[in-house]
């Protein structure tokens, strides 16, 4: 169980570090991504970006 927490923690740290770079590529700003402000903070739910990244990962998996 501790391993899963560590994996999720490191994945979130990696994702938060890559967020500015991903925004430059346009991920997080696609038409299906939800953005809203709540309690003075901007929240992003990247639905379309997640689907796009999943399709890219599946394509890479099929090719390799």
PDBQT receptor file of N, H, CA, C and O in Angstrom, charges set to zero:
ATOM      1  N   UNK A   1       0.822  -1.187   0.000  1.00  0.00    +0.000 N 
ATOM      2  CA  UNK A   1       0.000   0.000   0.000  1.00  0.00    +0.000 C 
ATOM      3  C   UNK A   1       0.871   1.259   0.000  1.00  0.00    +0.000 C 
ATOM      4  O   UNK A   1       0.559   2.240  -0.675  1.00  0.00    +0.000 OA
ATOM      5  N   UNK A   2       1.955   1.219   0.757  1.00  0.00    +0.000 N 
ATOM      6  H   UNK A   2       2.208   0.423   1.305  1.00  0.00    +0.000 HD
ATOM      7  CA  UNK A   2       2.847   2.377   0.821  1.00  0.00    +0.000 C 
ATOM      8  C   UNK A   2       3.466   2.636  -0.552  1.00  0.00    +0.000 C 
ATOM      9  O   UNK A   2       3.666   3.789  -0.932  1.00  0.00    +0.000 OA
ATOM     10  N   UNK A   3       3.773   1.566  -1.302  1.00  0.00    +0.000 N 
ATOM     11  H   UNK A   3       3.611   0.629  -0.993  1.00  0.00    +0.000 HD
ATOM     12  CA  UNK A   3       4.340   1.747  -2.642  1.00  0.00    +0.000 C 
ATOM     13  C   UNK A   3       3.395   2.527  -3.546  1.00  0.00    +0.000 C 
ATOM     14  O   UNK A   3       3.829   3.403  -4.294  1.00  0.00    +0.000 OA
ATOM     15  N   UNK A   4       2.102   2.211  -3.481  1.00  0.00    +0.000 N 
ATOM     16  H   UNK A   4       1.749   1.499  -2.874  1.00  0.00    +0.000 HD
ATOM     17  CA  UNK A   4       1.139   2.923  -4.324  1.00  0.00    +0.000 C 
ATOM     18  C   UNK A   4       1.059   4.391  -3.962  1.00  0.00    +0.000 C 
ATOM     19  O   UNK A   4       0.966   5.249  -4.839  1.00  0.00    +0.000 OA
ATOM     20  N   UNK A   5       1.096   4.683  -2.664  1.00  0.00    +0.000 N 
ATOM     21  H   UNK A   5       1.172   3.986  -1.951  1.00  0.00    +0.000 HD
ATOM     22  CA  UNK A   5       1.096   6.085  -2.245  1.00  0.00    +0.000 C 
ATOM     23  C   UNK A   5       2.327   6.806  -2.771  1.00  0.00    +0.000 C 
ATOM     24  O   UNK A   5       2.245   7.953  -3.213  1.00  0.00    +0.000 OA
ATOM     25  N   UNK A   6       3.468   6.128  -2.722  1.00  0.00    +0.000 N 
ATOM     26  H   UNK A   6       3.534   5.196  -2.363  1.00  0.00    +0.000 HD
ATOM     27  CA  UNK A   6       4.706   6.729  -3.218  1.00  0.00    +0.000 C 
ATOM     28  C   UNK A   6       4.632   6.956  -4.731  1.00  0.00    +0.000 C 
ATOM     29  O   UNK A   6       5.058   8.002  -5.221  1.00  0.00    +0.000 OA
ATOM     30  N   UNK A   7       4.099   5.991  -5.466  1.00  0.00    +0.000 N 
ATOM     31  H   UNK A   7       3.753   5.141  -5.069  1.00  0.00    +0.000 HD
ATOM     32  CA  UNK A   7       3.974   6.128  -6.922  1.00  0.00    +0.000 C 
ATOM     33  C   UNK A   7       3.040   7.283  -7.268  1.00  0.00    +0.000 C 
ATOM     34  O   UNK A   7       3.355   8.095  -8.137  1.00  0.00    +0.000 OA
ATOM     35  N   UNK A   8       1.899   7.360  -6.595  1.00  0.00    +0.000 N 
ATOM     36  H   UNK A   8       1.643   6.700  -5.889  1.00  0.00    +0.000 HD
ATOM     37  CA  UNK A   8       0.947   8.445  -6.852  1.00  0.00    +0.000 C 
ATOM     38  C   UNK A   8       1.563   9.786  -6.479  1.00  0.00    +0.000 C 
ATOM     39  O   UNK A   8       1.390  10.765  -7.205  1.00  0.00    +0.000 OA
ATOM     40  N   UNK A   9       2.276   9.848  -5.364  1.00  0.00    +0.000 N 
ATOM     41  H   UNK A   9       2.416   9.052  -4.775  1.00  0.00    +0.000 HD
ATOM     42  CA  UNK A   9       2.919  11.083  -4.937  1.00  0.00    +0.000 C 
ATOM     43  C   UNK A   9       3.936  11.554  -5.971  1.00  0.00    +0.000 C 
ATOM     44  O   UNK A   9       3.924  12.720  -6.363  1.00  0.00    +0.000 OA
ATOM     45  N   UNK A  10       4.807  10.663  -6.411  1.00  0.00    +0.000 N 
ATOM     46  H   UNK A  10       4.816   9.716  -6.092  1.00  0.00    +0.000 HD
ATOM     47  CA  UNK A  10       5.826  11.046  -7.397  1.00  0.00    +0.000 C 
ATOM     48  C   UNK A  10       5.202  11.402  -8.750  1.00  0.00    +0.000 C 
ATOM     49  O   UNK A  10       5.699  12.290  -9.442  1.00  0.00    +0.000 OA
ATOM     50  N   UNK A  11       4.124  10.718  -9.132  1.00  0.00    +0.000 N 
ATOM     51  H   UNK A  11       3.721   9.996  -8.569  1.00  0.00    +0.000 HD
ATOM     52  CA  UNK A  11       3.436  11.066 -10.379  1.00  0.00    +0.000 C 
ATOM     53  C   UNK A  11       2.832  12.471 -10.290  1.00  0.00    +0.000 C 
ATOM     54  O   UNK A  11       2.902  13.236 -11.252  1.00  0.00    +0.000 OA
ATOM     55  N   UNK A  12       2.247  12.809  -9.155  1.00  0.00    +0.000 N 
ATOM     56  H   UNK A  12       2.191  12.187  -8.374  1.00  0.00    +0.000 HD
ATOM     57  CA  UNK A  12       1.678  14.147  -8.986  1.00  0.00    +0.000 C 
ATOM     58  C   UNK A  12       2.762  15.221  -8.958  1.00  0.00    +0.000 C 
ATOM     59  O   UNK A  12       2.566  16.310  -9.497  1.00  0.00    +0.000 OA
ATOM     60  N   UNK A  13       3.886  14.930  -8.344  1.00  0.00    +0.000 N 
ATOM     61  H   UNK A  13       4.046  14.045  -7.906  1.00  0.00    +0.000 HD
ATOM     62  CA  UNK A  13       4.997  15.882  -8.333  1.00  0.00    +0.000 C 
ATOM     63  C   UNK A  13       5.519  16.086  -9.749  1.00  0.00    +0.000 C 
ATOM     64  O   UNK A  13       5.781  17.217 -10.158  1.00  0.00    +0.000 OA
ATOM     65  N   UNK A  14       5.670  15.007 -10.492  1.00  0.00    +0.000 N 
ATOM     66  H   UNK A  14       5.458  14.088 -10.160  1.00  0.00    +0.000 HD
ATOM     67  CA  UNK A  14       6.139  15.101 -11.876  1.00  0.00    +0.000 C 
ATOM     68  C   UNK A  14       5.145  15.877 -12.731  1.00  0.00    +0.000 C 
ATOM     69  O   UNK A  14       5.541  16.733 -13.523  1.00  0.00    +0.000 OA
ATOM     70  N   UNK A  15       3.869  15.586 -12.576  1.00  0.00    +0.000 N 
ATOM     71  H   UNK A  15       3.548  14.891 -11.933  1.00  0.00    +0.000 HD
ATOM     72  CA  UNK A  15       2.845  16.279 -13.354  1.00  0.00    +0.000 C 
ATOM     73  C   UNK A  15       2.791  17.760 -13.016  1.00  0.00    +0.000 C 
ATOM     74  O   UNK A  15       2.636  18.591 -13.911  1.00  0.00    +0.000 OA
ATOM     75  N   UNK A  16       2.914  18.100 -11.750  1.00  0.00    +0.000 N 
ATOM     76  H   UNK A  16       3.040  17.425 -11.023  1.00  0.00    +0.000 HD
ATOM     77  CA  UNK A  16       2.883  19.520 -11.382  1.00  0.00    +0.000 C 
ATOM     78  C   UNK A  16       4.126  20.246 -11.889  1.00  0.00    +0.000 C 
ATOM     79  O   UNK A  16       4.064  21.439 -12.185  1.00  0.00    +0.000 OA
ATOM     80  N   UNK A  17       5.242  19.551 -11.991  1.00  0.00    +0.000 N 
ATOM     81  H   UNK A  17       5.292  18.581 -11.750  1.00  0.00    +0.000 HD
ATOM     82  CA  UNK A  17       6.448  20.160 -12.537  1.00  0.00    +0.000 C 
ATOM     83  C   UNK A  17       6.367  20.359 -14.044  1.00  0.00    +0.000 C 
ATOM     84  O   UNK A  17       6.949  21.300 -14.584  1.00  0.00    +0.000 OA
ATOM     85  N   UNK A  18       5.643  19.469 -14.724  1.00  0.00    +0.000 N 
ATOM     86  H   UNK A  18       5.170  18.705 -14.286  1.00  0.00    +0.000 HD
ATOM     87  CA  UNK A  18       5.512  19.557 -16.178  1.00  0.00    +0.000 C 
ATOM     88  C   UNK A  18       4.333  20.417 -16.628  1.00  0.00    +0.000 C 
ATOM     89  O   UNK A  18       4.179  20.663 -17.824  1.00  0.00    +0.000 OA
ATOM     90  N   UNK A  19       3.512  20.871 -15.710  1.00  0.00    +0.000 N 
ATOM     91  H   UNK A  19       3.637  20.671 -14.738  1.00  0.00    +0.000 HD
ATOM     92  CA  UNK A  19       2.310  21.626 -16.063  1.00  0.00    +0.000 C 
ATOM     93  C   UNK A  19       2.596  22.862 -16.904  1.00  0.00    +0.000 C 
ATOM     94  O   UNK A  19       1.908  23.059 -17.906  1.00  0.00    +0.000 OA
ATOM     95  N   UNK A  20       3.570  23.713 -16.562  1.00  0.00    +0.000 N 
ATOM     96  H   UNK A  20       4.129  23.553 -15.748  1.00  0.00    +0.000 HD
ATOM     97  CA  UNK A  20       3.822  24.878 -17.421  1.00  0.00    +0.000 C 
ATOM     98  C   UNK A  20       4.229  24.487 -18.849  1.00  0.00    +0.000 C 
ATOM     99  O   UNK A  20       3.822  25.143 -19.808  1.00  0.00    +0.000 OA
ATOM    100  N   UNK A  21       5.014  23.443 -18.989  1.00  0.00    +0.000 N 
ATOM    101  H   UNK A  21       5.344  22.910 -18.210  1.00  0.00    +0.000 HD
ATOM    102  CA  UNK A  21       5.430  22.979 -20.306  1.00  0.00    +0.000 C 
ATOM    103  C   UNK A  21       4.242  22.422 -21.079  1.00  0.00    +0.000 C 
ATOM    104  O   UNK A  21       4.125  22.652 -22.282  1.00  0.00    +0.000 OA
ATOM    105  N   UNK A  22       3.357  21.690 -20.400  1.00  0.00    +0.000 N 
ATOM    106  H   UNK A  22       3.452  21.503 -19.422  1.00  0.00    +0.000 HD
ATOM    107  CA  UNK A  22       2.183  21.133 -21.057  1.00  0.00    +0.000 C 
ATOM    108  C   UNK A  22       1.215  22.235 -21.485  1.00  0.00    +0.000 C 
ATOM    109  O   UNK A  22       0.557  22.110 -22.517  1.00  0.00    +0.000 OA
ATOM    110  N   UNK A  23       1.124  23.313 -20.701  1.00  0.00    +0.000 N 
ATOM    111  H   UNK A  23       1.659  23.414 -19.863  1.00  0.00    +0.000 HD
ATOM    112  CA  UNK A  23       0.260  24.433 -21.082  1.00  0.00    +0.000 C 
ATOM    113  C   UNK A  23       0.789  25.130 -22.331  1.00  0.00    +0.000 C 
ATOM    114  O   UNK A  23       0.003  25.622 -23.141  1.00  0.00    +0.000 OA
ATOM    115  N   UNK A  24       2.098  25.179 -22.495  1.00  0.00    +0.000 N 
ATOM    116  H   UNK A  24       2.736  24.780 -21.836  1.00  0.00    +0.000 HD
ATOM    117  CA  UNK A  24       2.675  25.774 -23.705  1.00  0.00    +0.000 C 
ATOM    118  C   UNK A  24       2.310  24.950 -24.939  1.00  0.00    +0.000 C 
ATOM    119  O   UNK A  24       2.164  25.495 -26.033  1.00  0.00    +0.000 OA
ATOM    120  N   UNK A  25       2.161  23.629 -24.761  1.00  0.00    +0.000 N 
ATOM    121  H   UNK A  25       2.279  23.186 -23.872  1.00  0.00    +0.000 HD
ATOM    122  CA  UNK A  25       1.766  22.759 -25.863  1.00  0.00    +0.000 C 
ATOM    123  C   UNK A  25       0.268  22.824 -26.138  1.00  0.00    +0.000 C 
ATOM    124  O   UNK A  25      -0.194  22.310 -27.157  1.00  0.00    +0.000 OA
ATOM    125  N   UNK A  26      -0.497  23.449 -25.244  1.00  0.00    +0.000 N 
ATOM    126  H   UNK A  26      -0.122  23.866 -24.417  1.00  0.00    +0.000 HD
ATOM    127  CA  UNK A  26      -1.935  23.573 -25.447  1.00  0.00    +0.000 C 
ATOM    128  C   UNK A  26      -2.755  22.587 -24.642  1.00  0.00    +0.000 C 
ATOM    129  O   UNK A  26      -3.984  22.647 -24.667  1.00  0.00    +0.000 OA
ATOM    130  N   UNK A  27      -2.109  21.684 -23.931  1.00  0.00    +0.000 N 
ATOM    131  H   UNK A  27      -1.110  21.635 -23.911  1.00  0.00    +0.000 HD
ATOM    132  CA  UNK A  27      -2.855  20.742 -23.102  1.00  0.00    +0.000 C 
ATOM    133  C   UNK A  27      -3.398  21.471 -21.876  1.00  0.00    +0.000 C 
ATOM    134  O   UNK A  27      -2.700  22.272 -21.255  1.00  0.00    +0.000 OA
ATOM    135  N   UNK A  28      -4.631  21.185 -21.545  1.00  0.00    +0.000 N 
ATOM    136  H   UNK A  28      -5.198  20.534 -22.049  1.00  0.00    +0.000 HD
ATOM    137  CA  UNK A  28      -5.294  21.886 -20.459  1.00  0.00    +0.000 C 
ATOM    138  C   UNK A  28      -6.115  23.058 -20.949  1.00  0.00    +0.000 C 
ATOM    139  O   UNK A  28      -6.828  23.698 -20.176  1.00  0.00    +0.000 OA
ATOM    140  N   UNK A  29      -6.012  23.336 -22.238  1.00  0.00    +0.000 N 
ATOM    141  H   UNK A  29      -5.432  22.816 -22.866  1.00  0.00    +0.000 HD
ATOM    142  CA  UNK A  29      -6.762  24.448 -22.835  1.00  0.00    +0.000 C 
ATOM    143  C   UNK A  29      -7.634  23.971 -23.992  1.00  0.00    +0.000 C 
ATOM    144  O   UNK A  29      -8.118  24.791 -24.773  1.00  0.00    +0.000 OA
ATOM    145  N   UNK A  30      -7.840  22.674 -24.115  1.00  0.00    +0.000 N 
ATOM    146  H   UNK A  30      -7.447  22.008 -23.481  1.00  0.00    +0.000 HD
ATOM    147  CA  UNK A  30      -8.658  22.126 -25.182  1.00  0.00    +0.000 C 
ATOM    148  C   UNK A  30     -10.136  22.379 -24.896  1.00  0.00    +0.000 C 
ATOM    149  O   UNK A  30     -10.496  22.651 -23.751  1.00  0.00    +0.000 OA
ATOM    150  N   UNK A  31     -11.007  22.296 -25.915  1.00  0.00    +0.000 N 
ATOM    151  H   UNK A  31     -10.715  22.076 -26.846  1.00  0.00    +0.000 HD
ATOM    152  CA  UNK A  31     -12.423  22.594 -25.717  1.00  0.00    +0.000 C 
ATOM    153  C   UNK A  31     -13.120  21.727 -24.670  1.00  0.00    +0.000 C 
ATOM    154  O   UNK A  31     -14.078  22.192 -24.053  1.00  0.00    +0.000 OA
ATOM    155  N   UNK A  32     -12.689  20.508 -24.448  1.00  0.00    +0.000 N 
ATOM    156  H   UNK A  32     -11.911  20.130 -24.949  1.00  0.00    +0.000 HD
ATOM    157  CA  UNK A  32     -13.338  19.640 -23.467  1.00  0.00    +0.000 C 
ATOM    158  C   UNK A  32     -12.790  19.767 -22.055  1.00  0.00    +0.000 C 
ATOM    159  O   UNK A  32     -13.267  19.084 -21.148  1.00  0.00    +0.000 OA
ATOM    160  N   UNK A  33     -11.803  20.624 -21.850  1.00  0.00    +0.000 N 
ATOM    161  H   UNK A  33     -11.415  21.178 -22.586  1.00  0.00    +0.000 HD
ATOM    162  CA  UNK A  33     -11.215  20.817 -20.525  1.00  0.00    +0.000 C 
ATOM    163  C   UNK A  33     -12.034  21.836 -19.743  1.00  0.00    +0.000 C 
ATOM    164  O   UNK A  33     -12.388  22.893 -20.264  1.00  0.00    +0.000 OA
ATOM    165  N   UNK A  34     -12.325  21.515 -18.507  1.00  0.00    +0.000 N 
ATOM    166  H   UNK A  34     -12.037  20.656 -18.084  1.00  0.00    +0.000 HD
ATOM    167  CA  UNK A  34     -13.136  22.396 -17.672  1.00  0.00    +0.000 C 
ATOM    168  C   UNK A  34     -12.240  23.260 -16.791  1.00  0.00    +0.000 C 
ATOM    169  O   UNK A  34     -11.310  22.760 -16.159  1.00  0.00    +0.000 OA
ATOM    170  N   UNK A  35     -12.524  24.552 -16.753  1.00  0.00    +0.000 N 
ATOM    171  H   UNK A  35     -13.280  24.959 -17.267  1.00  0.00    +0.000 HD
ATOM    172  CA  UNK A  35     -11.789  25.497 -15.904  1.00  0.00    +0.000 C 
ATOM    173  C   UNK A  35     -12.810  26.326 -15.146  1.00  0.00    +0.000 C 
ATOM    174  O   UNK A  35     -13.764  26.834 -15.734  1.00  0.00    +0.000 OA
ATOM    175  N   UNK A  36     -12.612  26.462 -13.855  1.00  0.00    +0.000 N 
ATOM    176  H   UNK A  36     -11.836  26.049 -13.377  1.00  0.00    +0.000 HD
ATOM    177  CA  UNK A  36     -13.506  27.310 -13.080  1.00  0.00    +0.000 C 
ATOM    178  C   UNK A  36     -12.774  27.845 -11.859  1.00  0.00    +0.000 C 
ATOM    179  O   UNK A  36     -11.757  27.296 -11.434  1.00  0.00    +0.000 OA
ATOM    180  N   UNK A  37     -13.305  28.914 -11.309  1.00  0.00    +0.000 N 
ATOM    181  H   UNK A  37     -14.132  29.359 -11.654  1.00  0.00    +0.000 HD
ATOM    182  CA  UNK A  37     -12.745  29.535 -10.108  1.00  0.00    +0.000 C 
ATOM    183  C   UNK A  37     -13.640  29.220  -8.924  1.00  0.00    +0.000 C 
ATOM    184  O   UNK A  37     -14.859  29.382  -8.986  1.00  0.00    +0.000 OA
ATOM    185  N   UNK A  38     -13.019  28.767  -7.844  1.00  0.00    +0.000 N 
ATOM    186  H   UNK A  38     -12.029  28.636  -7.793  1.00  0.00    +0.000 HD
ATOM    187  CA  UNK A  38     -13.751  28.438  -6.634  1.00  0.00    +0.000 C 
ATOM    188  C   UNK A  38     -12.883  28.785  -5.437  1.00  0.00    +0.000 C 
ATOM    189  O   UNK A  38     -11.742  28.335  -5.334  1.00  0.00    +0.000 OA
ATOM    190  N   UNK A  39     -13.425  29.581  -4.541  1.00  0.00    +0.000 N 
ATOM    191  H   UNK A  39     -14.352  29.947  -4.624  1.00  0.00    +0.000 HD
ATOM    192  CA  UNK A  39     -12.718  30.003  -3.329  1.00  0.00    +0.000 C 
ATOM    193  C   UNK A  39     -11.417  30.735  -3.644  1.00  0.00    +0.000 C 
ATOM    194  O   UNK A  39     -10.427  30.589  -2.927  1.00  0.00    +0.000 OA
ATOM    195  N   UNK A  40     -11.423  31.522  -4.718  1.00  0.00    +0.000 N 
ATOM    196  H   UNK A  40     -12.228  31.641  -5.300  1.00  0.00    +0.000 HD
ATOM    197  CA  UNK A  40     -10.254  32.315  -5.085  1.00  0.00    +0.000 C 
ATOM    198  C   UNK A  40      -9.137  31.534  -5.741  1.00  0.00    +0.000 C 
ATOM    199  O   UNK A  40      -8.029  32.047  -5.899  1.00  0.00    +0.000 OA
ATOM    200  N   UNK A  41      -9.408  30.316  -6.120  1.00  0.00    +0.000 N 
ATOM    201  H   UNK A  41     -10.308  29.899  -5.992  1.00  0.00    +0.000 HD
ATOM    202  CA  UNK A  41      -8.392  29.490  -6.769  1.00  0.00    +0.000 C 
ATOM    203  C   UNK A  41      -8.941  28.962  -8.087  1.00  0.00    +0.000 C 
ATOM    204  O   UNK A  41     -10.130  28.659  -8.192  1.00  0.00    +0.000 OA
ATOM    205  N   UNK A  42      -8.085  28.854  -9.083  1.00  0.00    +0.000 N 
ATOM    206  H   UNK A  42      -7.120  29.100  -8.998  1.00  0.00    +0.000 HD
ATOM    207  CA  UNK A  42      -8.508  28.320 -10.375  1.00  0.00    +0.000 C 
ATOM    208  C   UNK A  42      -8.339  26.807 -10.383  1.00  0.00    +0.000 C 
ATOM    209  O   UNK A  42      -7.262  26.295 -10.077  1.00  0.00    +0.000 OA
ATOM    210  N   UNK A  43      -9.401  26.098 -10.733  1.00  0.00    +0.000 N 
ATOM    211  H   UNK A  43     -10.276  26.514 -10.981  1.00  0.00    +0.000 HD
ATOM    212  CA  UNK A  43      -9.397  24.638 -10.786  1.00  0.00    +0.000 C 
ATOM    213  C   UNK A  43      -9.519  24.213 -12.238  1.00  0.00    +0.000 C 
ATOM    214  O   UNK A  43     -10.280  24.807 -13.001  1.00  0.00    +0.000 OA
ATOM    215  N   UNK A  44      -8.776  23.189 -12.619  1.00  0.00    +0.000 N 
ATOM    216  H   UNK A  44      -8.158  22.706 -11.999  1.00  0.00    +0.000 HD
ATOM    217  CA  UNK A  44      -8.786  22.681 -13.985  1.00  0.00    +0.000 C 
ATOM    218  C   UNK A  44      -9.080  21.186 -13.935  1.00  0.00    +0.000 C 
ATOM    219  O   UNK A  44      -8.446  20.439 -13.191  1.00  0.00    +0.000 OA
ATOM    220  N   UNK A  45     -10.059  20.761 -14.746  1.00  0.00    +0.000 N 
ATOM    221  H   UNK A  45     -10.574  21.368 -15.350  1.00  0.00    +0.000 HD
ATOM    222  CA  UNK A  45     -10.350  19.341 -14.915  1.00  0.00    +0.000 C 
ATOM    223  C   UNK A  45     -10.098  19.029 -16.390  1.00  0.00    +0.000 C 
ATOM    224  O   UNK A  45     -10.951  19.301 -17.234  1.00  0.00    +0.000 OA
ATOM    225  N   UNK A  46      -8.938  18.464 -16.703  1.00  0.00    +0.000 N 
ATOM    226  H   UNK A  46      -8.245  18.243 -16.017  1.00  0.00    +0.000 HD
ATOM    227  CA  UNK A  46      -8.533  18.286 -18.113  1.00  0.00    +0.000 C 
ATOM    228  C   UNK A  46      -9.097  17.013 -18.744  1.00  0.00    +0.000 C 
ATOM    229  O   UNK A  46      -8.355  16.058 -18.974  1.00  0.00    +0.000 OA
ATOM    230  N   UNK A  47     -10.388  16.990 -19.025  1.00  0.00    +0.000 N 
ATOM    231  H   UNK A  47     -10.991  17.766 -18.838  1.00  0.00    +0.000 HD
ATOM    232  CA  UNK A  47     -11.009  15.794 -19.602  1.00  0.00    +0.000 C 
ATOM    233  C   UNK A  47     -10.503  15.514 -21.018  1.00  0.00    +0.000 C 
ATOM    234  O   UNK A  47     -10.067  14.399 -21.304  1.00  0.00    +0.000 OA
ATOM    235  N   UNK A  48     -10.554  16.485 -21.885  1.00  0.00    +0.000 N 
ATOM    236  H   UNK A  48     -10.909  17.390 -21.653  1.00  0.00    +0.000 HD
ATOM    237  CA  UNK A  48     -10.126  16.278 -23.275  1.00  0.00    +0.000 C 
ATOM    238  C   UNK A  48      -8.624  16.008 -23.358  1.00  0.00    +0.000 C 
ATOM    239  O   UNK A  48      -8.184  15.184 -24.159  1.00  0.00    +0.000 OA
ATOM    240  N   UNK A  49      -7.844  16.694 -22.539  1.00  0.00    +0.000 N 
ATOM    241  H   UNK A  49      -8.202  17.364 -21.888  1.00  0.00    +0.000 HD
ATOM    242  CA  UNK A  49      -6.391  16.471 -22.543  1.00  0.00    +0.000 C 
ATOM    243  C   UNK A  49      -6.061  15.056 -22.078  1.00  0.00    +0.000 C 
ATOM    244  O   UNK A  49      -5.134  14.434 -22.597  1.00  0.00    +0.000 OA
ATOM    245  N   UNK A  50      -6.807  14.546 -21.110  1.00  0.00    +0.000 N 
ATOM    246  H   UNK A  50      -7.560  15.051 -20.688  1.00  0.00    +0.000 HD
ATOM    247  CA  UNK A  50      -6.582  13.194 -20.616  1.00  0.00    +0.000 C 
ATOM    248  C   UNK A  50      -6.880  12.169 -21.701  1.00  0.00    +0.000 C 
ATOM    249  O   UNK A  50      -6.130  11.210 -21.881  1.00  0.00    +0.000 OA
ATOM    250  N   UNK A  51      -7.979  12.376 -22.425  1.00  0.00    +0.000 N 
ATOM    251  H   UNK A  51      -8.589  13.155 -22.279  1.00  0.00    +0.000 HD
ATOM    252  CA  UNK A  51      -8.317  11.458 -23.522  1.00  0.00    +0.000 C 
ATOM    253  C   UNK A  51      -7.238  11.507 -24.600  1.00  0.00    +0.000 C 
ATOM    254  O   UNK A  51      -6.827  10.466 -25.115  1.00  0.00    +0.000 OA
ATOM    255  N   UNK A  52      -6.784  12.692 -24.939  1.00  0.00    +0.000 N 
ATOM    256  H   UNK A  52      -7.117  13.537 -24.521  1.00  0.00    +0.000 HD
ATOM    257  CA  UNK A  52      -5.748  12.839 -25.961  1.00  0.00    +0.000 C 
ATOM    258  C   UNK A  52      -4.444  12.161 -25.543  1.00  0.00    +0.000 C 
ATOM    259  O   UNK A  52      -3.822  11.466 -26.346  1.00  0.00    +0.000 OA
ATOM    260  N   UNK A  53      -4.032  12.356 -24.305  1.00  0.00    +0.000 N 
ATOM    261  H   UNK A  53      -4.538  12.921 -23.652  1.00  0.00    +0.000 HD
ATOM    262  CA  UNK A  53      -2.800  11.713 -23.821  1.00  0.00    +0.000 C 
ATOM    263  C   UNK A  53      -2.955  10.200 -23.742  1.00  0.00    +0.000 C 
ATOM    264  O   UNK A  53      -1.997   9.475 -24.007  1.00  0.00    +0.000 OA
ATOM    265  N   UNK A  54      -4.135   9.709 -23.384  1.00  0.00    +0.000 N 
ATOM    266  H   UNK A  54      -4.913  10.299 -23.169  1.00  0.00    +0.000 HD
ATOM    267  CA  UNK A  54      -4.377   8.265 -23.339  1.00  0.00    +0.000 C 
ATOM    268  C   UNK A  54      -4.310   7.651 -24.724  1.00  0.00    +0.000 C 
ATOM    269  O   UNK A  54      -3.753   6.568 -24.906  1.00  0.00    +0.000 OA
ATOM    270  N   UNK A  55      -4.879   8.347 -25.703  1.00  0.00    +0.000 N 
ATOM    271  H   UNK A  55      -5.331   9.227 -25.555  1.00  0.00    +0.000 HD
ATOM    272  CA  UNK A  55      -4.800   7.847 -27.083  1.00  0.00    +0.000 C 
ATOM    273  C   UNK A  55      -3.360   7.831 -27.580  1.00  0.00    +0.000 C 
ATOM    274  O   UNK A  55      -2.947   6.893 -28.262  1.00  0.00    +0.000 OA
ATOM    275  N   UNK A  56      -2.597   8.861 -27.244  1.00  0.00    +0.000 N 
ATOM    276  H   UNK A  56      -2.932   9.623 -26.691  1.00  0.00    +0.000 HD
ATOM    277  CA  UNK A  56      -1.189   8.907 -27.651  1.00  0.00    +0.000 C 
ATOM    278  C   UNK A  56      -0.398   7.776 -26.988  1.00  0.00    +0.000 C 
ATOM    279  O   UNK A  56       0.429   7.136 -27.638  1.00  0.00    +0.000 OA
ATOM    280  N   UNK A  57      -0.647   7.530 -25.712  1.00  0.00    +0.000 N 
ATOM    281  H   UNK A  57      -1.319   8.050 -25.184  1.00  0.00    +0.000 HD
ATOM    282  CA  UNK A  57       0.054   6.456 -25.012  1.00  0.00    +0.000 C 
ATOM    283  C   UNK A  57      -0.332   5.096 -25.579  1.00  0.00    +0.000 C 
ATOM    284  O   UNK A  57       0.520   4.215 -25.695  1.00  0.00    +0.000 OA
ATOM    285  N   UNK A  58      -1.595   4.911 -25.933  1.00  0.00    +0.000 N 
ATOM    286  H   UNK A  58      -2.287   5.627 -25.840  1.00  0.00    +0.000 HD
ATOM    287  CA  UNK A  58      -2.042   3.651 -26.546  1.00  0.00    +0.000 C 
ATOM    288  C   UNK A  58      -1.416   3.428 -27.909  1.00  0.00    +0.000 C 
ATOM    289  O   UNK A  58      -1.047   2.308 -28.261  1.00  0.00    +0.000 OA
ATOM    290  N   UNK A  59      -1.299   4.516 -28.680  1.00  0.00    +0.000 N 
ATOM    291  H   UNK A  59      -1.598   5.426 -28.393  1.00  0.00    +0.000 HD
ATOM    292  CA  UNK A  59      -0.666   4.414 -29.994  1.00  0.00    +0.000 C 
ATOM    293  C   UNK A  59       0.811   4.053 -29.876  1.00  0.00    +0.000 C 
ATOM    294  O   UNK A  59       1.319   3.225 -30.632  1.00  0.00    +0.000 OA
ATOM    295  N   UNK A  60       1.487   4.677 -28.928  1.00  0.00    +0.000 N 
ATOM    296  H   UNK A  60       1.074   5.350 -28.315  1.00  0.00    +0.000 HD
ATOM    297  CA  UNK A  60       2.904   4.361 -28.698  1.00  0.00    +0.000 C 
ATOM    298  C   UNK A  60       3.054   2.914 -28.263  1.00  0.00    +0.000 C 
ATOM    299  O   UNK A  60       3.983   2.224 -28.684  1.00  0.00    +0.000 OA
ATOM    300  N   UNK A  61       2.126   2.452 -27.410  1.00  0.00    +0.000 N 
ATOM    301  H   UNK A  61       1.372   3.012 -27.068  1.00  0.00    +0.000 HD
ATOM    302  CA  UNK A  61       2.179   1.069 -26.938  1.00  0.00    +0.000 C 
ATOM    303  C   UNK A  61       1.981   0.085 -28.093  1.00  0.00    +0.000 C 
ATOM    304  O   UNK A  61       2.659  -0.941 -28.158  1.00  0.00    +0.000 OA
ATOM    305  N   UNK A  62       1.056   0.394 -28.999  1.00  0.00    +0.000 N 
ATOM    306  H   UNK A  62       0.506   1.227 -28.945  1.00  0.00    +0.000 HD
ATOM    307  CA  UNK A  62       0.815  -0.482 -30.141  1.00  0.00    +0.000 C 
ATOM    308  C   UNK A  62       2.005  -0.531 -31.079  1.00  0.00    +0.000 C 
ATOM    309  O   UNK A  62       2.322  -1.585 -31.629  1.00  0.00    +0.000 OA
ATOM    310  N   UNK A  63       2.667   0.607 -31.264  1.00  0.00    +0.000 N 
ATOM    311  H   UNK A  63       2.410   1.463 -30.817  1.00  0.00    +0.000 HD
ATOM    312  CA  UNK A  63       3.800   0.666 -32.182  1.00  0.00    +0.000 C 
ATOM    313  C   UNK A  63       5.034  -0.024 -31.624  1.00  0.00    +0.000 C 
ATOM    314  O   UNK A  63       5.833  -0.574 -32.382  1.00  0.00    +0.000 OA
ATOM    315  N   UNK A  64       5.196  -0.002 -30.322  1.00  0.00    +0.000 N 
ATOM    316  H   UNK A  64       4.547   0.445 -29.706  1.00  0.00    +0.000 HD
ATOM    317  CA  UNK A  64       6.375  -0.624 -29.717  1.00  0.00    +0.000 C 
ATOM    318  C   UNK A  64       6.002  -2.011 -29.290  1.00  0.00    +0.000 C 
ATOM    319  O   UNK A  64       6.837  -2.736 -28.751  1.00  0.00    +0.000 OA
TER     320      UNK A  64
